[in-house]
């Protein structure tokens, strides 16, 4: 595959106006994005993964100002990679933004240490963007099968490598050693690694902290804290329940999704996947969640992603977007309009949403007599990124 895949996120126009935080999980391509979009504008670039630079900044954050003054930099762009490694630098950045015409691009793969330190996040003087794994408009040119996407996911470092399985293995090890052990976030690393596997087993399901605590042999409080680590290091996210239905009361528990479907498959220990496996449907749901989250983020949509499930009768709809769109995922190659639409039809009785959609492997798009739209998965993604879904 090509060494660089053009990304749809545009940081160049943003940093021309003001400073910017660019967050994203490890290996989503932040450095490569910067080198391809704004390398000609950069006056100074520091990576805090460089131990020598990091130690200097930890000993004295003022070395940033010294370096800038020594180089005679008064305007232009300064890049600091992995800012969470030395959050105290943000005070110096803040002052330099106020006193000069310099704009800063600050990247990070974790917001945890920034929150823990209670550091100054530049008082609104910097924007914020998130970089996700590859999304459909970036990779559709490769004409990949759905099975290939579900197996290896969309993480750029994995997607572009000739040995994606080894890269996924390395990814977990680097995450555990650098983000978790290196930052002192968890003392019992073997149990945290077991927790990652349990989170994959319950991926796309409501979070049951007590059950996972029992399996990992940790306290419920520790498991709650560990989920928080996944959120802060951008490895996973919580999808809340949709609470506004009246005829049928909804559950109140969040669901958890890892940020990349290939990572889920790897943590599940599946060397391969087949559509006869029970995990196949959850992987497909995770992939659609991944695309929906990225679309809402990149397009700066105000609508929130949620799911709906009733307390009784177990009617369920995988995703709802705001109060407008309800989406159900099915891996069937031929959607059964009586069996597969039960959840959507139950939700439809509430009269809240304007669109009801089934995303599946069925190759024929159509609309049922009661207005439910059935879309092949790839056509759904085309519509989504063309703005036809939301």
C-alpha positions, 0 to 999 in steps of 0.5 A: 500500500502507499506510504501515505494516505491522504487524511480528510482532517485539515489542521493546516487551516486551523493552525494558521489562525490560532494555536491547536491541540491535536489529540489522538491515540498512539499511532493514528498518524499525528506526526505523519499528518503534521509532516505532510500538511504543515512541515514548511511552516514549522520554525521549531519542533520538539518531541517529548518522546526524546528523553534528553529534551523531556528531561530538560523540560522537566527540570526547567520548563523555561528552556522552551522560552530560552530555545525560542529566544535563542533562535530568534523566533517571533512568529510562525509555528512551533510543534510540541509532540506528546505534550502530556509528558511535560504538562508544566510546559503549558504555562510557558506556551500560554505566556509565549502566545500572549507575548509573541505572534507564535502559534503552537501545535501541541499533540498528545495521546493522553489527556490524563496527566493534563487533567491530573496536574490541573494544568492551564489549557491555555484559557481558550487560546488554542483550539482542539481537534481529534485524530481518529484511525482511518475512515471510509473516505480515506481507504475506500480506494483500496476496495477492501473486503469487510472481513479484512477491515474487521480483522485488522481495523483502521489504525494507520500503522497496522493498515499500511504494514505487511505484517499487521498481526505483529504490529497489533501485538507491538501496539498493545505492548507499547501501550502497556509499557509507555502509556500505562507503566511509563506514566505510573498509571497502574501498579498491577500491570498483568491484571491490567492486561487481563482487564484489557482482554475482559473489556474486549470480551464485553466490548459493545455491551453495557459495562458491568463493573462488578462482573469484570472486577470479579474476573480480574480479581480487583475491586469495583473501584479499581475497574471503574478507574481503569475504564477511566484510563482507557477513556483518557488515553483515547483507547476507548469511549463510552456510549450512553443510553438514550433516555427519552422514550416514554412507552418503554423505559430504557436502561441507564448503563453506558456501553463501552467501545474500543477505538479500533475494531482490529484491536478488539479482534486481537484482544479477543485472541481470534486468529481469524474471523468468520461470519458464523462466529458470535463475535462477528456481529459485535465486531461489525457493530464496533466498526460502524460505531468507529465510523459514526464517532469519527464522522460526528467529531470531524464534522463538528456535529452537536448531535450525540451518539447513544444507544437504546435498549428497553429494561423489559422485552429487550428491544434494542437499537444499536445507535441513535444520533441526537433525536433524528436518526436510529441505526441498527446493525445486522450481519445478515446477507439477507435482512429478515424484515420481520425478525431483524427490524423489531427494535427499530419498529418498537422505537418507531412507536415513540414517534421521536426519530425521522430516520430509521436505518438498518446497516447490513451485508445485504447487497440490495438497498430498499425501503420497507412499507413502514419507511425503514431504510435498508442499506448495504454497509458500504453504501451506508458509509458513502451516505454517512460521509456525504452528509446524507445520514445526519 
